[in-house]
């Protein structure tokens, strides 16, 4: 008996399991058990019919008594064993029927006990450990007791057969306990694999959901920084034109031309957004040129310090969008003639954008600190930078964006 065989009753799970990787290997290889049963049954029949004692009518009758074991196994037992005794009542019924069919032949002819090699594994496959041990004990000992009582066996034969039955019983118990442990480990591994597959699917879904959320947030920021701001500008220009049509027609026409330019800009931004390309101002232009074009549309002044150089596209987009957001806030909250100054500073380690206006300002946390500024901070944080909004009511607003420049972009 193995030294690590537990003294307590091994546990058996009888719940149905979901196989994560298609058909269970137990089902695929069960024909080996069918073959094993057939070989043991056929060998038992040959031994019974070929033995010298008892007389041939008894041997022939014993062989006939062994025949029902085959249809009982095929029609009832296979389902029980393939499901490892999930239906406990059916398992008990099958094992009890098989043992009952085996006992009478086992009592009549001693060679019938070879059939125990097929029945003992089935007891451990189909039943819980305690019930399996009861059935195995009956299979190993009852035929010997009945055989001795029926044929009045002498002491020496009885001794050797009894010793053989006890050794077989001990071996069956050890093998059965080991088999159950292997089956439980196999089941636990199958459950772990199922949980792992489920976890992988859940993680993949979480990644997909996170990606979709990040994409929605990115699209929201892009739409706010481009289309929404353009439409806001158009609406403000419409209001200005309405007020100027009767008082200042040349100025109204200038604003109408600006409306047309803004609409064209919005259309180009929408196409770039759908195509996933660079912002229109950055398409084929340097960052300082893009800022100059953007500032010109808003009447702002631009100052560039340091050695301007190409940087990673993501960094330049963040700077451009930050400048757009700051200038849009000036247009929405300050007077049309408010002075706005934009400064872009290149250094060896970072890139700094400062947008300063002389408008009315606002208190931090007030409605002016809305979605646009929150989106700006999120953009900047994604590339490892910082965005600071410094504003005081009546003293203007300063937006400072500072981005680290990776070494690979310094060449």
C-alpha positions as semicolon CSV with decimal commas, in nm:
position;residue;x (nm);y (nm);z (nm)
1;X;0,000;0,000;0,000
2;X;0,144;0,344;-0,086
3;X;0,279;0,532;0,212
4;X;0,097;0,852;0,121
5;X;-0,246;0,691;0,098
6;X;-0,476;0,897;0,325
7;X;-0,638;0,714;0,613
8;X;-0,953;0,918;0,594
9;X;-1,208;0,864;0,321
10;X;-1,103;1,038;0,000
11;X;-1,357;1,288;-0,118
12;X;-1,533;1,249;-0,450
13;X;-1,699;1,524;-0,645
14;X;-2,012;1,407;-0,816
15;X;-2,122;1,729;-0,976
16;X;-2,128;1,751;-1,354
17;X;-1,837;1,939;-1,504
18;X;-1,813;2,159;-1,805
19;X;-1,519;2,065;-2,022
20;X;-1,338;2,380;-2,148
21;X;-1,153;2,211;-2,428
22;X;-1,414;2,003;-2,605
23;X;-1,472;1,634;-2,540
24;X;-1,336;1,493;-2,214
25;X;-1,035;1,264;-2,257
26;X;-1,218;1,018;-2,030
27;X;-1,493;0,992;-2,292
28;X;-1,251;0,966;-2,580
29;X;-1,056;0,678;-2,418
30;X;-1,346;0,486;-2,267
31;X;-1,326;0,226;-2,542
32;X;-1,011;0,105;-2,366
33;X;-1,228;0,024;-2,064
34;X;-1,475;-0,152;-2,293
35;X;-1,191;-0,359;-2,436
36;X;-1,054;-0,434;-2,089
37;X;-1,394;-0,550;-1,966
38;X;-1,442;-0,770;-2,273
39;X;-1,097;-0,931;-2,235
40;X;-1,144;-1,002;-1,863
41;X;-1,492;-1,140;-1,919
42;X;-1,377;-1,363;-2,207
43;X;-1,074;-1,487;-2,011
44;X;-1,298;-1,567;-1,714
45;X;-1,533;-1,764;-1,938
46;X;-1,240;-1,960;-2,087
47;X;-1,098;-2,038;-1,741
48;X;-1,439;-2,149;-1,614
49;X;-1,509;-2,377;-1,908
50;X;-1,154;-2,511;-1,922
51;X;-1,100;-2,600;-1,556
52;X;-1,104;-2,963;-1,444
53;X;-1,339;-2,919;-1,150
54;X;-1,629;-2,918;-1,084
55;X;-1,821;-3,130;-1,336
56;X;-1,889;-2,989;-1,682
57;X;-2,264;-2,926;-1,627
58;X;-2,173;-2,696;-1,338
59;X;-1,906;-2,525;-1,545
60;X;-2,144;-2,480;-1,835
61;X;-2,414;-2,339;-1,607
62;X;-2,161;-2,104;-1,453
63;X;-2,061;-1,983;-1,800
64;X;-2,427;-1,914;-1,878
65;X;-2,461;-1,717;-1,553
66;X;-2,173;-1,496;-1,664
67;X;-2,347;-1,399;-1,990
68;X;-2,591;-1,138;-1,840
69;X;-2,294;-0,932;-1,719
70;X;-2,228;-0,823;-2,079
71;X;-2,568;-0,666;-2,166
72;X;-2,590;-0,525;-1,812
73;X;-2,259;-0,347;-1,865
74;X;-2,339;-0,231;-2,221
75;X;-2,691;-0,103;-2,159
76;X;-2,654;0,032;-1,806
77;X;-2,299;0,035;-1,681
78;X;-2,123;0,233;-1,954
79;X;-2,336;0,543;-1,894
80;X;-2,276;0,523;-1,519
81;X;-1,902;0,479;-1,553
82;X;-1,857;0,741;-1,826
83;X;-2,018;1,000;-1,598
84;X;-1,813;0,874;-1,299
85;X;-2,122;0,808;-1,090
86;X;-2,278;1,151;-1,118
87;X;-2,617;0,987;-1,075
88;X;-2,548;0,810;-0,747
89;X;-2,867;0,604;-0,747
90;X;-2,798;0,465;-1,093
91;X;-2,439;0,390;-0,993
92;X;-2,547;0,195;-0,684
93;X;-2,805;0,007;-0,891
94;X;-2,552;-0,092;-1,155
95;X;-2,279;-0,202;-0,913
96;X;-2,529;-0,395;-0,698
97;X;-2,666;-0,571;-1,007
98;X;-2,320;-0,654;-1,140
99;X;-2,203;-0,790;-0,800
100;X;-2,521;-0,998;-0,768
101;X;-2,469;-1,148;-1,116
102;X;-2,107;-1,225;-1,024
103;X;-2,160;-1,386;-0,683
104;X;-2,340;-1,704;-0,791
105;X;-2,084;-1,799;-1,058
106;X;-1,808;-1,703;-0,814
107;X;-1,945;-1,946;-0,557
108;X;-1,988;-2,230;-0,809
109;X;-1,645;-2,211;-0,978
110;X;-1,342;-2,053;-0,816
111;X;-1,195;-1,943;-1,151
112;X;-1,485;-1,701;-1,185
113;X;-1,309;-1,477;-0,935
114;X;-1,091;-1,357;-1,223
115;X;-1,391;-1,137;-1,312
116;X;-1,313;-0,931;-1,001
117;X;-1,033;-0,762;-1,197
118;X;-1,303;-0,599;-1,410
119;X;-1,554;-0,527;-1,133
120;X;-1,322;-0,374;-0,871
121;X;-1,217;-0,072;-1,085
122;X;-1,582;-0,011;-1,172
123;X;-1,669;0,006;-0,801
124;X;-1,419;0,286;-0,746
125;X;-1,518;0,470;-1,063
126;X;-1,891;0,464;-0,995
127;X;-1,921;0,483;-0,615
128;X;-1,800;0,693;-0,328
129;X;-1,504;0,549;-0,143
130;X;-1,691;0,385;0,148
131;X;-1,954;0,227;-0,071
132;X;-1,686;0,121;-0,315
133;X;-1,494;-0,053;-0,033
134;X;-1,807;-0,236;0,077
135;X;-1,867;-0,357;-0,277
136;X;-1,500;-0,454;-0,324
137;X;-1,502;-0,646;0,005
138;X;-1,806;-0,842;-0,107
139;X;-1,650;-0,908;-0,449
140;X;-1,327;-1,043;-0,296
141;X;-1,446;-1,232;0,013
142;X;-1,805;-1,347;-0,043
143;X;-1,727;-1,586;-0,334
144;X;-1,452;-1,754;-0,128
145;X;-1,684;-1,802;0,172
146;X;-1,967;-1,935;-0,045
147;X;-1,732;-2,159;-0,242
148;X;-1,588;-2,311;0,078
149;X;-1,934;-2,375;0,226
150;X;-2,078;-2,522;-0,094
151;X;-1,795;-2,761;-0,181
152;X;-1,662;-2,835;0,169
153;X;-1,309;-2,733;0,078
154;X;-1,021;-2,876;0,286
155;X;-0,822;-2,652;0,515
156;X;-0,515;-2,604;0,295
157;X;-0,713;-2,490;-0,013
158;X;-0,932;-2,270;0,204
159;X;-0,625;-2,110;0,363
160;X;-0,455;-2,031;0,034
161;X;-0,776;-1,899;-0,125
162;X;-0,851;-1,687;0,181
163;X;-0,500;-1,539;0,183
164;X;-0,530;-1,466;-0,187
165;X;-0,870;-1,297;-0,133
166;X;-0,735;-1,081;0,154
167;X;-0,427;-0,977;-0,045
168;X;-0,649;-0,894;-0,341
169;X;-0,874;-0,689;-0,115
170;X;-0,581;-0,490;0,026
171;X;-0,439;-0,435;-0,321
172;X;-0,783;-0,327;-0,444
173;X;-0,817;-0,077;-0,159
174;X;-0,473;0,071;-0,229
175;X;-0,528;0,084;-0,603
176;X;-0,878;0,224;-0,559
177;X;-0,761;0,500;-0,327
178;X;-0,483;0,592;-0,569
179;X;-0,727;0,585;-0,861
180;X;-0,971;0,815;-0,684
181;X;-0,692;1,060;-0,600
182;X;-0,581;1,064;-0,963
183;X;-0,940;1,119;-1,080
184;X;-0,989;1,401;-0,829
185;X;-0,666;1,567;-0,936
186;X;-0,770;1,533;-1,299
187;X;-1,106;1,689;-1,219
188;X;-0,945;1,973;-1,024
189;X;-0,713;2,043;-1,312
190;X;-1,004;2,040;-1,555
191;X;-1,188;2,287;-1,331
192;X;-0,877;2,506;-1,305
193;X;-0,842;2,502;-1,683
194;X;-1,209;2,595;-1,715
195;X;-1,161;2,880;-1,467
196;X;-0,847;2,989;-1,651
197;X;-1,030;2,992;-1,983
198;X;-1,316;3,186;-1,826
199;X;-1,067;3,429;-1,669
200;X;-0,895;3,476;-2,004
201;X;-1,226;3,551;-2,168
202;X;-1,313;3,793;-1,889
203;X;-0,975;3,966;-1,913
204;X;-1,009;3,988;-2,291
205;X;-1,355;4,138;-2,249
206;X;-1,226;4,383;-1,990
207;X;-0,946;4,486;-2,224
208;X;-1,196;4,527;-2,505
209;X;-1,428;4,731;-2,282
210;X;-1,137;4,940;-2,158
211;X;-1,020;4,996;-2,513
212;X;-1,370;5,095;-2,622
213;X;-1,399;5,334;-2,326
214;X;-1,058;5,485;-2,400
215;X;-1,155;5,527;-2,765
216;X;-1,484;5,694;-2,669
217;X;-1,296;5,930;-2,439
218;X;-1,043;6,006;-2,713
219;X;-1,319;6,070;-2,965
220;X;-1,501;6,290;-2,715
221;X;-1,190;6,500;-2,666
222;X;-1,123;6,519;-3,040
223;X;-1,480;6,624;-3,116
224;X;-1,476;6,880;-2,837
225;X;-1,140;7,022;-2,945
226;X;-1,232;7,040;-3,314
227;X;-1,593;7,014;-3,425
228;X;-1,760;7,141;-3,108
229;X;-1,531;7,443;-3,087
230;X;-1,580;7,513;-3,457
231;X;-1,958;7,504;-3,424
232;X;-1,934;7,731;-3,121
233;X;-1,731;7,976;-3,327
234;X;-1,987;7,961;-3,607
235;X;-2,271;8,033;-3,365
236;X;-2,084;8,329;-3,216
237;X;-2,013;8,465;-3,563
238;X;-2,380;8,425;-3,659
239;X;-2,479;8,633;-3,357
240;X;-2,220;8,896;-3,450
241;X;-2,342;8,909;-3,811
242;X;-2,704;8,950;-3,699
243;X;-2,603;9,251;-3,493
244;X;-2,389;9,403;-3,771
245;X;-2,616;9,360;-4,075
246;X;-2,786;9,696;-4,015
247;X;-2,496;9,885;-3,861
248;X;-2,168;9,760;-4,012
249;X;-2,209;9,566;-4,335
250;X;-1,833;9,540;-4,416
251;X;-1,769;9,391;-4,072
252;X;-2,061;9,152;-4,119
253;X;-1,913;9,037;-4,451
254;X;-1,578;8,984;-4,284
255;X;-1,746;8,770;-4,021
256;X;-1,933;8,577;-4,291
257;X;-1,602;8,500;-4,461
258;X;-1,465;8,388;-4,126
259;X;-1,772;8,165;-4,081
260;X;-1,701;8,005;-4,419
261;X;-1,337;7,948;-4,325
262;X;-1,440;7,797;-3,992
263;X;-1,692;7,567;-4,162
264;X;-1,427;7,451;-4,410
265;X;-1,186;7,396;-4,122
266;X;-1,448;7,191;-3,939
267;X;-1,513;6,983;-4,250
268;X;-1,142;6,913;-4,289
269;X;-1,111;6,824;-3,919
270;X;-1,409;6,587;-3,948
271;X;-1,247;6,410;-4,245
272;X;-0,916;6,385;-4,059
273;X;-1,097;6,251;-3,754
274;X;-1,272;5,980;-3,954
275;X;-0,951;5,889;-4,137
276;X;-0,752;5,883;-3,812
277;X;-0,491;6,119;-3,953
278;X;-0,311;6,417;-3,808
279;X;-0,500;6,739;-3,725
280;X;-0,548;6,966;-4,025
281;X;-0,313;7,236;-3,892
282;X;-0,034;6,982;-3,845
283;X;-0,081;6,810;-4,179
284;X;0,244;6,880;-4,366
285;X;0,342;7,163;-4,129
286;X;0,565;7,210;-3,827
287;X;0,425;7,269;-3,481
288;X;0,522;7,642;-3,476
289;X;0,356;7,690;-3,817
290;X;0,043;7,513;-3,694
291;X;0,029;7,735;-3,387
292;X;0,077;8,046;-3,603
293;X;-0,219;7,948;-3,823
294;X;-0,432;7,868;-3,521
295;X;-0,340;8,190;-3,343
296;X;-0,411;8,395;-3,655
297;X;-0,770;8,270;-3,659
298;X;-0,811;8,386;-3,300
299;X;-0,615;8,713;-3,327
300;X;-0,343;8,596;-3,087
301;X;0,030;8,665;-3,081
302;X;0,282;8,376;-3,099
303;X;0,637;8,361;-2,964
304;X;0,867;8,062;-3,021
305;X;1,185;8,025;-2,816
306;X;1,454;7,759;-2,833
307;X;1,557;7,545;-3,128
308;X;1,239;7,423;-3,295
309;X;1,266;7,059;-3,407
310;X;1,034;6,775;-3,509
311;X;0,896;6,582;-3,212
312;X;0,682;6,274;-3,172
313;X;0,344;6,331;-3,342
314;X;0,160;6,255;-3,019
315;X;0,338;6,534;-2,835
316;X;0,271;6,788;-3,108
317;X;-0,099;6,695;-3,117
318;X;-0,126;6,746;-2,739
319;X;0,033;7,091;-2,767
320;X;-0,190;7,190;-3,059
321;X;-0,508;7,071;-2,887
322;X;-0,405;7,244;-2,565
323;X;-0,358;7,569;-2,751
324;X;-0,695;7,521;-2,927
325;X;-0,870;7,468;-2,594
326;X;-0,711;7,772;-2,433
327;X;-0,791;8,001;-2,730
328;X;-1,146;7,866;-2,751
329;X;-1,202;7,948;-2,383
330;X;-1,077;8,301;-2,445
331;X;-1,323;8,342;-2,733
332;X;-1,613;8,211;-2,524
333;X;-1,543;8,396;-2,199
334;X;-1,346;8,710;-2,289
335;X;-1,421;9,019;-2,492
336;X;-1,341;9,006;-2,867
337;X;-1,055;9,254;-2,830
338;X;-0,888;9,066;-2,542
339;X;-0,512;9,038;-2,583
340;X;-0,388;8,680;-2,604
341;X;-0,023;8,576;-2,604
342;X;0,099;8,226;-2,698
343;X;0,452;8,116;-2,617
344;X;0,611;7,788;-2,728
345;X;0,945;7,704;-2,564
346;X;1,178;7,426;-2,675
347;X;1,444;7,300;-2,431
348;X;1,661;6,990;-2,426
349;X;1,438;6,811;-2,174
350;X;1,086;6,940;-2,231
351;X;0,843;7,137;-2,442
352;X;0,637;7,414;-2,283
353;X;0,326;7,589;-2,408
354;X;0,196;7,898;-2,232
355;X;-0,129;8,070;-2,335
356;X;-0,194;8,392;-2,144
357;X;-0,490;8,625;-2,184
358;X;-0,600;8,947;-2,021
359;X;-0,964;8,843;-1,997
360;X;-1,200;8,836;-1,698
361;X;-1,058;8,510;-1,561
362;X;-1,249;8,271;-1,337
363;X;-1,219;8,104;-1,002
364;X;-1,071;7,751;-1,018
365;X;-1,353;7,498;-0,997
366;X;-1,603;7,744;-1,146
367;X;-1,802;7,656;-1,461
368;X;-1,510;7,779;-1,671
369;X;-1,309;7,480;-1,547
370;X;-1,523;7,236;-1,744
371;X;-1,497;6,944;-1,981
372;X;-1,243;7,107;-2,211
373;X;-0,985;7,176;-1,941
374;X;-1,042;6,833;-1,787
375;X;-0,986;6,679;-2,130
376;X;-0,671;6,886;-2,171
377;X;-0,533;6,759;-1,840
378;X;-0,617;6,402;-1,942
379;X;-0,437;6,442;-2,276
380;X;-0,129;6,584;-2,108
381;X;-0,124;6,315;-1,839
382;X;-0,130;6,041;-2,105
383;X;0,210;6,155;-2,234
384;X;0,358;6,212;-1,889
385;X;0,322;6,590;-1,882
386;X;0,152;6,846;-1,662
387;X;-0,115;7,107;-1,731
388;X;-0,169;7,399;-1,494
389;X;-0,450;7,655;-1,523
390;X;-0,384;7,971;-1,325
391;X;-0,677;8,212;-1,321
392;X;-0,804;8,485;-1,095
393;X;-1,130;8,676;-1,147
394;X;-1,047;9,005;-1,315
395;X;-0,679;8,918;-1,371
396;X;-0,689;8,693;-1,678
397;X;-0,599;8,329;-1,726
398;X;-0,274;8,146;-1,794
399;X;-0,267;7,788;-1,924
400;X;0,073;7,617;-1,898
401;X;0,139;7,281;-2,057
402;X;0,476;7,116;-1,998
403;X;0,566;6,791;-2,175
404;X;0,881;6,581;-2,128
405;X;1,071;6,519;-2,451
406;X;1,208;6,162;-2,482
407;X;1,574;6,135;-2,574
408;X;1,498;5,963;-2,904
409;X;1,326;6,283;-3,025
410;X;1,622;6,508;-2,948
411;X;1,819;6,431;-3,265
